[in-house]
């Protein structure tokens, strides 16, 4: 077993890599182990459904660090190394090859796994998920040969993949159980804008629909049969119906788990020597006053930096507002803040929604909960200030593009 004074990070994605970087930057010079079950060194996931998938960015651009960074910074990066068990009392991990790794402090950055579609035919070739770099490669390889695809799920991954397929000239049908794509995330007012965006670019939506079966010929998917009997032909089926946090290690070790590993504002779990960050962490957010699990890039980028500092004994709390972005066709968007499903009473638009150049604000009781800028740039900081101020705003001035947002804070 390796030395037990090591700091160990389980999960070699963006969160794990940024934690390792921060530990070294903050002066930790002891043994540092980064364990990843994939064969690729740490990479960022947004390009997998955006630029890399569309062929506008190179493969090398997805990686968090250059290949030599880990050796140069004395980080023991072990790829293809799955962790199978955690013994919190013994401060020890069991690896897939049966070896053991001790630790003084542990960071769980194990991410999440795409939910599979639990229907007959889901195992056929040509049924694709998108989470790992290899998944993006498979979709990228499938699009040139496809005439038509079905995307199951109208969330961010589904819509970004649909946009990439349309850019490649492929006919796309999106099957969504709700009345609109992104309805639970954005609410009806803004979800309709994204529905119209995709419809304008030739995407067909099937709303209120459920997949009953993926049909196939000679082991390869050739279509989707809906619960109402409708058959939709497809050369490939891309499934994007959400993810499940990879919290089995924590659960097996007896840590508190509830929609991920439950951690406090310092990203500390129910065991004082185990922290968690990224998609797997259900973290208490000091500003929002509740636990929140965030699956977006910015959280995987920033949250592990706070966790690393906490592992070194620094007095830190992660209170950064959730942020995410998307690029679809000619629309670029940034979203700052957090709104519970149905937790707002009004949406205020500033700008021109018809031209898709606007900012949308979600309000409750006159307070701004979140803002989304669409093809309007350099406004994230004033939006963040509006949200964190907690002040009641004048909605007429909020909607007026002639009033600087900084004057509303």
C-alpha positions, 0 to 999 in steps of 0.5 A: 500500500502506498504512503498514507500521507498522500492526498488522493483524488478519485476521478480524473476529469476537470474537477480532479485536475483542477483540484490537483493544480490548486493543491500544488499552487497552494504549496502542497509538496507531498505525495499527490495521486490522481486516479482516473478510470478512463484512458484519457488524461483529464479533459473538459466536457463542454467541447464534446457536444459543442466545438469538438463534436462539430469539428471546429476545435481540435482534439488537443484543445479539450485537455485540461493540461498539456501531457507533461504537466502531471509529471512536471508537477509531480502528480501521480496520474494513474489512468485506467485505474478504477476505484472499487471500494472506500474504507473511510475508517482505514483511510484506504481505497481499493483499486480494480487490480486489487491493490490498495491506496492509502490517503491522509485526505481524499477528494471524491471527484467521480462525476456522473454517469448518463442514464440509459434508456430502459427500453428494448433495443437500447443495447443495439449498435447506433444507440449512443450516449454522450459523456466521454471523449470516446462517446463524442468520437462515436457520434462524430463518426456517425453523423457523416454517414447518417441521413436522419437521427433521433435525439431522445431528450430535449435537455442541453446535451440533446439540443447541442447534439441536435444542432451539431447534427443539423450543421452536418446536414442530418435530419433530426427528430427530438423526442421529449416527454415534456411540452417543450425542451428545457421546460423544467430548467427555463420555464415556458417563457424561455423554453419556447425561444429554444424550441423556436430556434431549433424549429427554425433550423429544421428540427422536428419535435415530438412533445409529450412522447415516450420511447417504447422501443428502439428498433433494429436490423442486423443488430443496428438501430434503424428507428424508434417506436413511440408509446403511441405506436409512431415509428420514426426511422433513424440511422442513429439514436442519441440518448440524453436523458440526464445523469446519475451522480457516481456516489456508490463509493461514498455510499458503500463507505457509509458517507451521507449520500442524497442525490450525490455526496452530501457536503457542507460549504467547505465541500467536506463530507460526513467524514472530516477527511473526505471532500467531494466536488463537481457533479457528484457533490450535493453541496450546501450553498451559503447564499442560496441556503440549501444543498445543490448539486450542479452538473455544469462546467463552471462548477467542475472548474471552480468548486474543486479549487475551494475543496483543495484549499479546504483539504489544506486546512484553509477557511474557505466556503464555496458560494459562487453562483451557478453558471452555464453556457451553450452555443447552438447555431448562431445563438450563444448564451450564458446563464447565471443564478439558480431558479427552482422548478416553478420557483419564479413569478415573472420573467422580464426580457430586456432586448429583442427576443425575435432577433435572439439578442436579449437578457432574460431575468427570472424574478420572485417577489421583485428580486432577481433570481437568475439572468440569461444573456443571449447574444449579449456579452460582458454582462455576467458580472452585473447580472451576478451582482443583481442576483446577490444584492437581494434587492427588489428591482424596478422591472420597467428599468430592468427591461430598458436596455438604455438603463445600465445594469450597474445602476440597478444594483 
